[in-house]
């Protein structure tokens, strides 16, 4: 099934570019948000699945808040990430980050940055630069990064919600 069939609200897009103009990360993306939507509309699913756009998207909802047609672009980005994962069309770096992030959410209902980075680096063979270590230390000393925040189980029903949504 094509992406446009799974996310029919893309048909409401008239390429006003408001999503791209409001996106704080658009300048980092290979395909801007409005270009990704256009590619979905044109049925270029392979191109969309190879794009780095969904992986750079911060899910901040700025695009959806500004869209004159109320298109929930973050939901499209989630769909594209899931499809890319299912089809194995993901670069290793993005795959590892996505898995580490989703593992954190699934287990705790939130992301603890220290453990997210730890799991990501573990998946990449613990390759850590001195610059990264020093950055982590500075963040820890300023109280911005705390590995000792405690481990909580995710909210009740979270695992069931994951199963329902992700299968």
C-alpha positions as CSV (number, residue, x, y, z in Angstrom):
1,X,0.0,0.0,0.0
2,X,1.3,3.4,-1.0
3,X,2.2,6.0,1.7
4,X,-0.5,8.4,0.3
5,X,-3.1,5.7,0.8
6,X,-2.0,5.2,4.4
7,X,-1.9,9.0,5.1
8,X,-4.7,10.5,2.9
9,X,-4.5,14.0,4.4
10,X,-1.5,14.6,2.1
11,X,-4.1,15.3,-0.6
12,X,-5.1,18.4,1.3
13,X,-1.7,19.9,0.8
14,X,-1.4,22.7,-1.8
15,X,2.3,23.3,-1.3
16,X,2.1,26.7,0.4
17,X,5.5,25.8,2.1
18,X,4.3,27.0,5.5
19,X,5.5,23.7,7.1
20,X,9.0,24.2,5.7
21,X,9.1,27.9,6.6
22,X,8.1,27.1,10.2
23,X,10.4,24.1,10.6
24,X,13.4,24.9,12.8
25,X,15.4,22.0,11.3
26,X,14.4,22.4,7.6
27,X,17.9,23.8,6.7
28,X,19.4,20.4,7.8
29,X,17.1,18.3,5.7
30,X,17.8,16.8,2.2
31,X,14.2,17.2,1.4
32,X,12.2,20.0,3.0
33,X,8.9,19.0,4.7
34,X,6.8,20.3,1.8
35,X,9.0,18.5,-0.7
36,X,8.5,15.2,1.2
37,X,4.8,15.7,1.1
38,X,5.0,16.3,-2.7
39,X,7.0,13.2,-3.1
40,X,4.4,11.2,-1.2
41,X,1.7,12.7,-3.4
42,X,3.6,11.7,-6.5
43,X,4.0,8.1,-5.3
44,X,7.8,8.3,-4.9
45,X,7.7,6.1,-1.8
46,X,11.3,4.8,-2.3
47,X,12.7,8.3,-2.4
48,X,10.7,9.2,0.7
49,X,11.8,6.2,2.6
50,X,15.5,7.0,1.8
51,X,15.2,10.6,2.8
52,X,16.8,11.9,6.0
53,X,13.9,14.3,6.6
54,X,11.9,12.0,9.0
55,X,15.0,11.2,11.0
56,X,15.9,14.9,11.4
57,X,12.4,15.9,12.3
58,X,12.2,16.9,16.0
59,X,8.4,16.2,16.1
60,X,8.0,19.8,17.6
61,X,4.6,20.2,15.7
62,X,5.5,23.7,14.4
63,X,4.5,22.5,10.9
64,X,1.1,21.2,12.0
65,X,0.4,24.3,14.1
66,X,1.0,26.5,11.1
67,X,-0.5,24.4,8.4
68,X,-3.6,26.1,7.0
69,X,-5.2,22.7,6.3
70,X,-4.3,21.1,9.6
71,X,-2.1,18.4,8.1
72,X,-0.4,16.5,11.0
73,X,3.0,16.3,9.3
74,X,4.5,14.7,12.4
75,X,2.2,11.7,12.0
76,X,3.5,11.4,8.4
77,X,7.1,11.5,9.6
78,X,6.2,8.8,12.2
79,X,4.6,6.7,9.5
80,X,7.7,7.1,7.2
81,X,10.1,6.1,10.0
82,X,8.0,3.0,10.8
83,X,7.8,2.0,7.1
84,X,11.5,2.5,6.6
85,X,12.3,0.4,9.7
86,X,9.9,-2.4,8.6
87,X,11.5,-2.5,5.1
88,X,15.1,-2.2,6.3
89,X,15.5,1.0,4.3
90,X,17.2,2.9,7.1
91,X,20.8,3.9,7.5
92,X,22.5,2.3,10.5
93,X,22.9,5.5,12.4
94,X,19.2,6.5,12.2
95,X,18.2,2.9,12.9
96,X,20.2,2.7,16.0
97,X,19.0,6.1,17.3
98,X,15.3,5.1,16.6
99,X,15.6,1.8,18.3
100,X,17.3,3.3,21.4
101,X,14.8,6.1,21.6
102,X,11.8,3.8,21.2
103,X,13.3,1.4,23.8
104,X,13.4,4.3,26.3
105,X,9.9,5.4,25.6
106,X,8.5,1.8,25.7
107,X,10.3,1.0,29.0
108,X,9.9,4.3,30.9
109,X,7.4,6.4,29.1
110,X,10.0,9.1,28.7
111,X,13.6,9.6,27.4
112,X,16.5,9.9,29.8
113,X,19.2,11.5,27.6
114,X,22.2,9.9,29.4
115,X,20.8,6.4,28.8
116,X,19.7,7.2,25.3
117,X,23.2,8.2,24.3
118,X,24.7,5.2,26.2
119,X,22.5,2.7,24.3
120,X,23.2,4.5,21.0
121,X,27.0,4.4,21.6
122,X,26.7,0.7,22.7
123,X,25.0,-0.1,19.4
124,X,27.8,1.7,17.5
125,X,30.5,-0.2,19.3
126,X,31.2,2.3,22.1
127,X,33.0,4.7,19.7
128,X,33.2,7.9,21.8
129,X,35.4,10.9,21.0
130,X,37.2,12.9,23.7
131,X,35.1,15.9,22.6
132,X,31.9,13.9,23.4
133,X,33.2,12.8,26.8
134,X,34.1,16.4,27.7
135,X,30.7,17.7,26.5
136,X,28.9,15.1,28.6
137,X,31.0,16.0,31.6
138,X,30.3,19.7,31.2
139,X,26.5,18.9,30.9
140,X,26.7,16.7,34.0
141,X,28.5,19.4,36.1
142,X,25.9,22.0,35.1
143,X,23.0,19.6,36.1
144,X,21.8,19.2,32.5
145,X,22.6,15.5,32.2
146,X,21.9,13.1,35.1
147,X,22.4,9.3,34.8
148,X,20.9,8.9,38.3
149,X,17.4,10.1,37.8
150,X,16.0,6.8,38.8
151,X,14.4,4.1,36.7
152,X,10.6,4.2,36.4
153,X,8.4,1.9,34.6
154,X,6.4,3.4,31.8
155,X,2.8,4.4,32.6
156,X,0.2,1.7,32.8
157,X,-1.1,0.8,29.4
158,X,1.9,2.1,27.5
159,X,3.1,-1.3,26.4
160,X,-0.5,-2.1,25.2
161,X,-0.6,1.2,23.3
162,X,2.7,0.3,21.6
163,X,1.4,-3.1,20.6
164,X,-1.7,-1.6,19.2
165,X,0.1,1.2,17.2
166,X,3.2,-0.6,16.1
167,X,1.9,-4.2,15.9
